[in-house]
Amino acid sequence: MKELAFIIEDDKDLSYIFASALEQANYEVEAILDGLAAKKRLEETTPHMVILDMHLPSISGADLLTQIRKDARFTDTSVIIITADARMGEAFTDAADFVLVKPIAFTQLRDLAARLHKA
């Protein structure tokens, strides 16, 4: 059975690329384009991995990260922050498992996800 990964990214093109990378790493992928929709899905489901953009419509990535880290259901959920803002990324290094600064290579994300899948 494949593990579930959420890609919470409002850029449809990036979301598609990230989804392809995670599918190659043997994940079942659900792409979510909006912070509010992500909040709702996180209340319903516990993914193994979350790829999280910080700048989202409706609810920020920072608020979603706080929600994830406060909920015991997500103890084993890996959170990878993806942001174009290196300074913002640095601010969340303690709360996230990994912080990647855009642009991100397809192979970089695929290989990281594959390593976490086996962990």
Helices and strands as residue ranges (DSSP letters): E 3-8, H 12-24, E 27-32, H 35-44, E 49-53, H 61-70, G 72-74, E 78-83, H 86-91, E 98-101, H 106-118
